[in-house]
Amino acid sequence: MKFPAELKYTRTHEWVKMETETDALVGISDFAQDQLGDLVFVNLPVVGDTVTAGETLCDVESVKAVSDVISPVSGTVAAVNEDLLDAPEKLNEDPYGAWIARIEKVSATEELLDAAAYEAVTHEEA
Amino acid sequence: MGSYVPNSPEVQREMLDAIGVRSIRDLYANVPKKMFVRELDLPHEMSELEVRAAVTELAEKNRVFKTCLRGAGSYRHYIPAVVKSITSREELVTAYTPYQAEISQGILQSIFEYQTMLCELTGMDVSNASVYDGATAAAESITMCLERKRTRAYVSATVNPQVIAVMRTYCFGSGTSLTVLPAKDGRTDKAALKAALGDDAACFYLQQPNYFGLLEDAAELGGLVHAAGAKFVMGVNPIACALMKTPAECGADVAVGEGQPLGLDTAFGGPYLGFMTATHDMMRHLPGRIVGQTRDVDGKTGYVLTLTAREQHIRREKASSNICSNEALCAFTAGLYLSAMGADGLRRAAELSMSKAHYLAGELKRAGLPLLYRGEYFHEFVTACDARTAAAIEKALEKAGILGGLPVEGGILWCATEVVTRTELDQAVEIVKEVLGK
């Protein structure tokens, strides 16, 4: 299981990649995709929506469950990864490449975990 | 009902012994005494003979007209004998959607075939297993289109008022704003539609043919709706689908309707059948059940419930609808009707209905009842007259065993289908002439 050091994480298993000071890519972690099993559908957020850290960003559906993806940061949805509509399995194959949304005007990043801290969380849950 | 298992006193005794209680009453030991009903105010029991006599007497209060020239949402079409012969088979007579669905491969296959035929009829990509009736399907279609920032629904004033009433109930419950857009000369006012749709518009619902029988310019209206970024929903008459442009060809995102014309008796209003079909993009928003075809481990064709995660199984709080069932026997009947009629038969029934309606309209015009609206129509149309004349015509026709057109604002809404004969139409027109004093 991978926990790339350049990313930040949440206790609810999302990852954040700060591209600039204010823009971030968001996705779900390797641990999350492993727990969910084969993903079959991603209900993407809407571009322009304001999102709040700790609240629902969107949801993903696997053969086992429909799960909320919690927004790791606050901000505005600038783009969504539409490739996932036709190929939700990318979330399984390449969880850190398959971003879900790009968030701009990012704030509320104080609670994010670094890779080591997040890995510890997954050990607690596993 | 050969497989019916009676619950005899012996069987009850055995079950009570097995769980270790003396009587059925003991099962209610925890219910406070005062909660028990002492005696129900019911008449004494009757023999089967007496019950039959009583129910027959009751049923005879219903007036079934030999000739019916009224539609307005419910249509009398010919139902081939094979339809009832098959639907009355004991193995198939169940109003219920299958629970433990996959064990009931036969009923799942029948639903799958129903869905397939509805997709062929509407041209849409996917169909659900049906809902309660056309009005429910219409109201559910609005819910399908709601998005976080698009919460306003629009419906044309040319839609059946009963359908709009059910939409209102649904929208009240979900906090959705529903606006009825005005009609112009019996059809949707395009300018009003264009002006109304903002960036918070979720959808526009159009009925085709509309409540007054007229054909709307569906493709153009759909274009206006899509230009505003909203979804285009069409409520269609399934028999008319055999002749007119399909909802798919008009650009509909969702196509729904009342399935009663497909082999179901008018039967005083029910049970009916709501069909719901959608584009591939809207598939995951379809409420209720969807049956899919697949292969089992041995490679044999099998049927499963599919794409119903939200409503029933995994995450119910994400559901946008609480429909978990379908109108099983009615959907099965519609599937059988379509099979029995075939594509050519259905087209023929549609053509006959349309030409008889046009014949009737021509004769009524000669009798002194001109059309209220101009424009193409299918098997319904409105003739112009005042309310008093409309009532007098209805009454005179009723005396002759004819259910006349429905009095509506500005005149009478007539309907003719393939089951009425020219003799019946001529007889009705003669009576109209008499009422008008011609």
Chai-1 contact restraints between the chains, C-beta under 6 A:
chainA,res_idxA,chainB,res_idxB,connection_type,confidence,min_distance_angstrom,max_distance_angstrom,comment,restraint_id
A,E61,B,A309,contact,1.0,0.0,6.0,A-B,restraint_1
A,A65,B,I314,contact,1.0,0.0,6.0,A-B,restraint_2
A,V66,B,A309,contact,1.0,0.0,6.0,A-B,restraint_3
A,V66,B,I314,contact,1.0,0.0,6.0,A-B,restraint_4
A,V66,B,R315,contact,1.0,0.0,6.0,A-B,restraint_5
A,V66,B,K318,contact,1.0,0.0,6.0,A-B,restraint_6
